[in-house]
Amino acid sequence: MSFGKKILDYKDDILKDLANIVAIDSVSVEGKKKPQQALEYMLNRADEMGLTTKNVDSIAGHIQYGNGKKLCGVLTHLDVVPAGEGWNVPPFALTRKNGRIYGRGVADDKGAAVAAMYCLKALKDNNITANSKIRLILGTNEETGMTDMEHYFSKEQLPDISFTPDSDYGICQCEKGILQLTLAGKNDSSVICSAKGGSAVNAVPDTALFVLNIGITIPENSQGNFLVNKEGNITVLTSKGTAAHAMEPHKGFNSITHAVKMLYAAVGEEKSGTLVRFINKYIGISTDGSMLGINQSDQQSGNLTLNVGVIDINSNNASVKLDIRYPVSTNCKFIVDSITKLAEKYNLQVTVESHLSPLNVPIDSEIISTLQRAYKEITGEMPDLYSTGGGTYARTLGNRGVAFGPVFKSDCSNMHKPDESLDEDKFFLHAQICLEAIYKMFTE
């Protein structure tokens, strides 16, 4: 029997702890308190298991087993994106239904975090020893820039070999660069009093609300789902879309960009204001950056993607936040310079809010070989190598780690969408693969 199957001895306990951690609404874009609470929960549970723990300034922490020279790492995060609308089950409660487990963070990334904690417990309970130590490293703001790992590794050792179960199976060899920008200027629209749309730049916004000082008629052939409510001299326009992860914006329906396109057609160029004019001309409803002249592609990692994640307009100011995932061979400076040059023509200021460089791990590296063997041990098959537009902690590891699981490509997890969930049997298949990988890293 493979060692990984021993994780099945802990199924009930894993689900119980997962229910408790999902119940903590640790939305990092809303502040530090709840993500810190989630971190404290995990460290306290590990203490109760007899594992060694360390809290690094309530920003990150680790759970450790073993005291050998070689440091092995598993990186997971405890923060989540906002719930959003459209759930059929409570977002911050674990629901088991029709063979699936539901709740915000089940797939991204609390399920994997709890499973990995029990993997360390399995090593301890089975008295596995080696000239190694294994750390489950826990972060609290992966969804809002990954500064948690920057802080953690400024104080703690970088693992010699590691993986992060925060993506899909097989093995994610490449990760696109992630660039998040804000474009800001004055609200010079004569008709848009205010606007709010989106809650996180790394998600396709499912709702946007515009307050206008005139009545409007939706032009024929407008793409979108719009509700117009007139209240005296004020018109409230609600635009409904479909949420998706910013790494795959084409899989969603952007409530902001479709509303902007409709408003531009409805009120005209002059009245719509500078920001709306810029979005309409240089972004539109496209998701590949082609209208900005930044569309790029390479064989290793695929196409550039662009998501308009957040819009914020008040009586004085207007801003929009962009999430751009660019191929591993692309120059980030070219993207920033290109957008800045166009924005300056509209008196819009461009600010780089976050930038994560691409990851490209050699296919003959030790970590890829180890994970291949672990996957085959449990499933009988070799995992594919692939690239992603998603951003994981792997890119903080200096090419010593990759993303690996927990979601199987045959399972629709609804990550960053309503009704986030995993097939329960596949989740525990992941747990077996995770333990087998940890066992191999630790003992070999």
Buried (B, 14 or more C-beta within 10 A) or exposed (E): EEBBBBBBBBBEBBBEBBBBBBBBBBBBBBEBEBBBBBBBBBBEBBEEBEBBBBBBEBBBBBBBBBEEEBBBBBBBBBBBBBBBEBBEBBBBEBBBEEEBBBBBBBBBBBBBBBBBBBBBBBBEBEEBEBEBBBBBBBBBBBBBBBBBBEBBBEEBEBBBBBBBBBBBBBBBBBBBBBBBBBBBBEBBBEBBBBBBBBBBBBBBBBBBBBBBEBEBEBEEEBEBBBEBEEEEEEBBBBBBBBBBBBBBBBEBBBBBBBBBBBBBBBBEEEBBBBBBBBBBBBBBBBBBBBBBEBBBBBEBBBBBBBBBBBBBBEEEEBBBBBBBBBBBBBEBEEBBEBBBEBBEEBEBEBEEBBBBBBBBBEEEBEBBEBBBBBBBBBBEEEBEBBBBBBBBBBBBBEEBBBBBBBBBEEBBBBBBBBBBBBBBEBBBBBBBBBBBBBBBBBBE
